[in-house]
Structures are given as structure tokens and as C-alpha cells.
């Protein structure tokens, strides 16, 4: 069994972490930002250094390709995303990108020749931190997003995804050129930190994901009427914030009675016009719901619809917008079997598990065989500067990925 280079893994993780808008306060790297531009320059440099043919697709996903001996054969892809949440950690996303770089480096160093091409992929906007919705990079390459969508998606400053792309030289109008299908992708493998406590608490080396939960994200808008805080009588107000709060306090209870223990999170809240002496006329907030059962998601959405209807009153209206909907997704049984056999061969302690977080892997699973490896997260913490995975544990996961990629590409 070939050994990965732990120092190289550490160096690359720490190098990518330096590209942040919030030095000393975790990683803030939004898609198509200056930090994105700096990180992609580094990733492309590392891909080139190990002899990969580098390209960026029309929307900014980065590929490094090692040709196979079979002509015009579908590629085996390994990778993840390199964007972050605001003030996040160093491992969520980049661990999977670095895993791909290390796998490709081992192919080169050991003189391995893949039959099927090997591609390392670094994707944008998995977190949805800038434009909302999440897994945008993979949804674009899966053909689930249109040019019109990219013009409609806007960040908090009003810049559309299409405009932000253009600032870095990408072209939303050519999104079709970024499309990947089962005819040109043989398999996709992603390595990711667990972002939960199970692996660490049970002293296991890796998790082999068999299912990714279904998830939906909606934006709810409450609309009322602005007025002067001092001169508008209380009984004549249409306060959008008061109306929104009446809904917000009820939302957690909608999931508590569900038997499969779904989770619900209100993550963003905007109050307009946001003046200390002005009655709010509009409040927008997001609701993120996750469950391994699609029927549960639908049931909760209907509960929310009824809650909004009941909260409507004279001068107050509610509307909803779906930002993301993804059904629960099963990972490929064949790839799971490869992973399990390799764990047993390598002496790795593992468990099969459900992912409570969404990942690019769930989008790839819509058109090709897909696998997902988890490595432990210290204290189960993620999306904060304290996020951490020991490099020795990350190394074990990458070595499992390498053995599996060798088999998927039928390398010799």
C-alpha cells in the first residue's frame, strides 16, 4: 500500500486557509471574491506542479486531469469545494480538494497509469454563502441551473451571480459548456470532514456514507407597512418584524413531533428598512430543513404553509421562495463495497453512516456512481474557526480514497 505525504497535505490545507477575508477570525472565502481568485490561483499552481492538465469551466469550477490509456473514456473524478461560510474553518471543503491533489500526486510518483482518466475537481459555491441555495457549483455542472437563474441569484449587495462570474472572466451565458453527464463521468468520489461527533466518539478512522439526507431551503418574506416609531399608534401598525417573530417562535416545534428527528434552522434574517425609529415593512429569513425521509420534508413544508396562513392579518402578508430542494440520496452500492473492502484490507476502523449535511456528492449521484468518505471532526465542530481534523486522521481517509480511486480508474 502506498503512503500519502502528511506534510504535503498539511502544507496545502494551511496554504488554502490563508486566502481569507477575515485573517485571525477563521476562513471567509466567498465565491468569485478576491480570496476565491487567490485560492484558485494556488490550486491551479498545485495541479500543474504534479503534471495535471488544468482548466476552468465556463462558471469557474477547476479541473486537473491525468489522461488515461483508454481514448475518449469517461473520467473518474475526485474532489470537493473550496468556498467557505463566513468565519468558517480550514477543512470544510479544502480537505476534499487536497485529497484529490494528493491522490493525483501519488499516481505520478508511483508511475501509475490509469485506464480511465483521473480528474481532480475544486468546485465553487457549495456553501451558498454568497448567493444562497448551496451546492451551486455542482448543480451548474449537473445542468440544474440556467443562465437566467444566475442573473436572478444575487448577493446581499445586489450583485448577481452572473455579474460576479464576469468579474473573474467567466461567462454565465456559456453555462451549458460546464455540463457533465454519465457519458463522460464514470464515477465521483468525495472526501469530507464529518462535521459531527460520531466518528471521534466511537474512535473510528472513517465513515462510509450510504445516504445523504434530503434538504430544502426556503426564504420567507413578511411584508407590512413602514411608519414613524413615535407617531404611529400601536393599534394601527402593520409591523413586519412582529409578524415574522410570531412565525419564527413556532418553527422549531414543527419538527419536534416528527419520528425521524429532522432538523430545522433559521440561518439568515434581514429587517428593512432597518432603522431604529422606523417600523419595519419587510423581513426576510431563511429556513433550512433536513431529513432522511422525503415525506417528512413535504409534511413540514405544509405545516409551514399553514403557519404562514394563520399568521396573515390586515396589512401583513407572507410569501415563500424555494432556494433549494434535494431529496435524500443514496450513494452507489458498488463504491461503498470498494470502500469497505479497502478499509478491511488497510486495517481501518469504519462505520456506515448517514450524512446530515448536504454535499456536492448528492448532486453527482443524480448522473453517475458516487461515493462519500468522512473523516473525524474534533469535538464534532464545523463552520467555525475552531473546526479541526488531525492530519494523521485526514491522511488515513486520503489513503482510503487513493486505494479506491486506483480501482475505479483500473490503474496499473
N, C-alpha and C positions, 0 to 999 in steps of 0.2 A: 504494500500500500504506500502510495506517495504521500509525503508530508507537506502541508502548506507552510508558508513562511509567516510566523506570527508577527514578527517585527514589521514586515511589509504591510500586513493587514492593519496593524496599529497606526503606522505612519499614514496610510491612506485615509483611515477614519478621521484621524486628527487633522489632516490637511483639509479635508472637505468641511470639517466643523469650523474652520477659520473663516469660511465665507458666510458671514452672518451680519445682519443689520443691527444686532444688539450684542456687541462684544461684552463678555463678562456677565451676560444675562441670558445665556442659552443660545440656541440656534433659531434665527428668524431669517428664512430664505424663501421668499415668495417667488412664484413662477414669473419669468420674464423680467425680473428685477436685476439690478447691478450685481447682487450676490449670486443670483442664478447664472448670470453671464460669466462671473469669475469661476464659479464651481464647474460649469460646463467646459470652460477652457482647460481646467485642471483634469477633468475626467477624460477629455479627448486626448490630452497630452499623455496620460497614463495608458490609454488604449493604444495609441501609436507606439509607445515605448515597448510594448510587448508584441508588436508586429501585427496588430489588427488593422483592417481597413476601416477607416472611420467615416461615418456620415451622419448627418442630421436630417430627419424627415421634415416635411413641409411645416409641421407645427412645433418642432423643437425637441422631440424625443431623440436621444443619442444612441447610435449603434456602433459597436465594434465587431467586425466579422472575421472569422477564421474559416477560409474556404474548405469544403470537404472534397473527397475524391469523387463523389457522385455528382455529375453535372446536372444543373437545374433541379436539385433536390430541395425539399423543404428544410428549413433551418430548425435547429434546437436552440431555444432562447433561454438565457438565464439573466435575471436582473430584478430591479425594483425601482423605486423613485428617489429623487434627490431634493425635492422641495421639503418644506417643514411647516409645522404650525408656528404661530408666534411664540417666541421664547420656549422652544422645544428642546429636545436633546440631540445628541450626536449620532444615535444609532438607528432611529426610526427611519427606514428608507435607505440611507447610505450603507448600512450593513449588508443589504442585498446587492447593491451596486458593487461594493468592494468584493463580495463573494464572487460575482461574475468576473471581475478583473483577476482575482486570484486563481479561479478555475482556468481561465484562458492562459494565464502565466504558466501554470503547471503543464498545460498542453504543450506550450512552446519549449519549456525547459526539459521536459521528458521526451520530446520528439514524437509526441502522439499525433497520429493522423486521423482526423475524424472522417467517417464516410459521409455523414450528413453535416452540412455547415453548422458551425457554432457561432452564435451571436450573443454578445453582451449588450444589455439594454439598460439605459438610465432614462427614466420617464419623468415628465413634469406633472405638477398639479394633482398628485394623488390625494393630498390632504383637503383640497378645496378651500384652502385658507384665503386665497385671493378672490376667486370668482364663484365659490360656493358649489355644492353638489358632490365634490370628491371624485376620485379616480378618473379625472378628465383626460389625462394623457393616454391611458389605456382605452377609455371609451372612444377617443378620437381614432386610434388605430384599429379599433374593432368596428368602425363605421357607424357608431351610435350617436354621433354628433354631426351637425351640419354647419355650413358656413353661416347660415342665418342664426343658429344658436350662439356662435362665437361673437356675433355682433350684439346679441341681446344680453349675454353674460357680462356683468360689469362689476368692478371692484368698488370699494367704499368711496373712491374719489370720482366715480363715474366713467373711468377708463374701461372700455370693453376689452374682452379677451382678444378680439381681432386686432384692435389698436395696439395692445401691449405686445402681441406677436410681431407686428410690423416694426416696432421699435428695435427688435433684436434681429430683424431681417427675415422673419418667417412670414408665411402668406396663408391667411385663413381661407382664401379663395381656392387654394390648392389642397385642401384637407383630404380630398379623395386619394391623393398620391401617398398619403400616410397609411392607407388601409392595409391591414394584414388579414389573411384568411387561413383556413385549414389547408389550403392547397400549397401555401408557401411557409407554413409553420407546423413542424412535426410535433413539437411539444414545448411547453413553457414551465420553467421551474423557478420559484421564488424562495429566497431565504429571508426571514424577518424575525425581529425580536418578538417575544411572546406578548409583551405589554400587559402581562398579568402575572400572578404569583404561583401558578400551579407547578411549573417545572422546577422552580427553585425550592418550593416547599417539599416536593417529593424527591429532591436530589436526582433529577433526571437530566440527561445530556441534551436531548432534543425532543420536540413534539412533531408528530406526523399528522398534519391536518387532514381530516376526512370530509369536513363540512365547514363552509363559511356562512355565518348567519345571514339571513335576509335583512335588509335595512332600507329605511326610507327617510328622507329629509324633506321637510316641508317648511315654507315660510308663511307665517300667518301675519296678516296686516289688520290692525284695528284702526278704524277711521272715525273721527269725531269732528269737533269744531274748535278752532282756537278762540281765545278771548283773553281779556285782561285779568290778571290774577287778583287784582284788588277790586274791580268794579263789576265783575260778573257774579250774580247771586248763585249760591250753591245749587238751588233747585232749577236753575236754567242752564246748567252746564252739560256739554257732551264731551266729557273728558276721556280721550282715547286711552290714556295710561291707566286710569281707574278701571276701565272696561277690560283692558288687557290683563291687569293684575287679577281680576275676578276669574279669568280663564287660567292664568299661569298657576295659581294656587291649587287648582283642581287637577292639573295634568298628571302629576306623579301617581295619584290614586287610580288613574285609568288602567295602569299596568299591574298594580299590586294583586289584583284578583285573578290574573291570568296564570294557569297552571305551569306553563313552560318558562316562567320567570324572565319575561322580556325586560328590556331596559329602555328608559326614555330620558332624553336630555334636552334642556333648553340651553343652547350654546351662545346665541347672539341676540342682543336686544338693542334696538335703536329707537330713540324717542325724538320726535320732531314737534315743533321747531327747536326744542332743546334749550329753551330759555327759562331762567329761574323765575321770571314773573309772567310767563305765558302758559295758558292752559294747553296741554299737548293735543294736537289734532291728528297725529298719526303715530302708531307704534308698530314696528316690525320685529318679529322674533322667529327664530328657527326652532324646529322640533325634530330631534333625531330619535328614531325608534328602531330597535333591533330585536330580532327573534329568529330562532332556528325553524320556525313554523310560519309559512306564508299566510295561513288562515288567521293566525294571531295578529299579524301586521294589519290585515284588512279589517279585522274586528276593532282594533284600537283606532284606526283611521275613522271608522264610522262613529265611534264614541266621541272623537274629537269634533267631528262634524255636528253631532247633536249638541255638544257642549257650546259650540260657537252659535248655533241657532238659539239656544236658551239664553245666551249672554247678549244677544242683539236687543237693542232698545231704541226708543226715539232718539235720533241723532247719532246713533252708534251702529256701524256696520263692520262685518268681518269678511275677509276674503283669504283664500289659501292658494299657494303656488307650489307645485311639486318640483323640488330641486333634484331629487334622486330617488329612484326606486330600483331595488335589486332583490330578486327572490333568493332564498337560500340556495347555495351552490355546493354540489358535491365535487370533490377532487377526483381525478382519474384513478380508478382502482389499480390499473397496471403500474402507474408511477408509485402509488402507495406500496405496492408489492416490492418494487425495486428498493425503495427506501427501507422497508422493514428488513429485507434480506441483507442489505448493506449494513444496517445497524447491528444485526446479529453477527455478521462477519467481522465487523470492526470492534465489537465489544461495547457498543454504545447502549446506554440505558435510555429507553424511549417509551412514549405512550402515544396512542392515537387520541386526537382531541378535536373539539370544535373551536373555531376561531370566532370570538365575539366581536372582533374588529373587521371592517371591510378592507380588502386588499386588491391590488391590481390583478392578482391571480383569479379573482372571481369573474373578472371581465374576460380574461383569456379563456377561461373554461367554457365560454359561450361558443368558441370556434375551434379549440384544439385541446389535446390532452394536457392537463395541468396538475402540478404538484406544489405543495407549500410546506416548508420546513420552519419550525420555530426553534429559537434558542432562548435560554432563560433570561429573564429581566430581573435585575436586583431589586428586591422588595416589591416586585410587580409594578414598578413605577414607569410611566411613559408620558410623553408630551410635556415634560418639564426639564429644566436644566440638569436635574438630578438623575435623569434616565441613564442607566448603565448596564452593560453586559460585559462580563470579564472576557478579555481577549482569548484566553485559553478555551472558554466555552464557545465563543464565536468560531474559533479555529476548528473545533470538533464539528460544528454544523457545516462549515465550508468544506471540510474533508468528506462529509457525507454527501454534500452536493456534488463535489468533484467525482466521486465514485459513480454516482447516479448519472451525471452528465456523460461520463465515459461510455456508459451502457446505452444511453439514449442516442448518442451520436455513433455508436458502434465503432469507437476508436480502436486503433491498433498501434 
